[in-house]
C-alpha cells in the first residue's frame, strides 16, 4: 500500500481482524452491485469508502426527484442522469482510488453470465423478484457469495447465500422461483428513508466480512428488521435438498 492508502485506511488497519492484510484484500476485491437506488446507494458508498478496489454498478434507471428522499448517492443536480453514473460520481468523489464501472443495463441472465466471473462478492440491491432469482442462479453457477437485501415500508431483511458452503441455502431455497405473487414497490407502498440505509449498511458489512474472512456471515440466517419497534429477529434458513437451483451441484470457488 502507498503512504496515502496507509493513512486513508488507518482506522481499518488498527482493527486486529482487518489489519494490513485485510485491507489489502479489500483493495484487491471486485464487488458487483446490482441496483443503484435505495439499497445500492449506501452499499456503493460504504464499499468505496472502505477501499474495495473495483466496483461494478448495474442499474437501468435514471435519477428521479422522488428518489432523493432515500437514495443518498444521488443529488438534485443529477436528476435525469443514469443512476449508475450518478452513483459512480459519488463514490469517486469520496474515494478516487476506487475503480468504478457503471453499466446502465438490466441485470438479465446474459449480462450476469458475463459479469460474475472474477467477482469476489455480489450484492443484490434490486427491487424485483425475477431479477433476484436470476442473480441467485448466476451466483450458484459461479460459486460467488451473494448478499441480498430488501426494504419496503418500515420493514427490511438481509441474508447471505454462499454457494462455497455446502450447508448454506441459496435464495431459491427460501423463496420459490415459481411463486406467483403481486410485486410491491416503493412508488406505491412507500419506504421509510433510514430503512434502506440500515439494510444497505448491513449488506456492505457482510460483503466486507466475506472479502476479509472476518467472523461469521449471515449464511443460513435471514435477518429481519421491524423499523417501527427497531426490533431485529433472526430466522434459521436451512438448505432445501430438493431446491431446483442448487440441488444439482454447485461450483466451488477458492476462499476469498
Secondary structure, 3 states (H helix, E strand, C coil): CCHHHHHHCHHHHCCCCCHHHHHHHHHHCEEEEECCCHHHHHHHHHHHHHCCCEEEEECCCECCHHHHHCCCCCCHHHCCCEHHHHHHHHHHHHCCCCEEEEECCCCCHHHHHHHHCCCCEEEECCCCHHHHHHHHHHHHHHCCCEEEEEEEECEEEEEEECCCCCCECCHHHHCCCCCCCCCCCHHHHCECHHHHHHHHHHHHHHHHHHHHCCCCCCECEEEEEECCCCEEEEEECECCCCCCCCCCCCCCCCCC
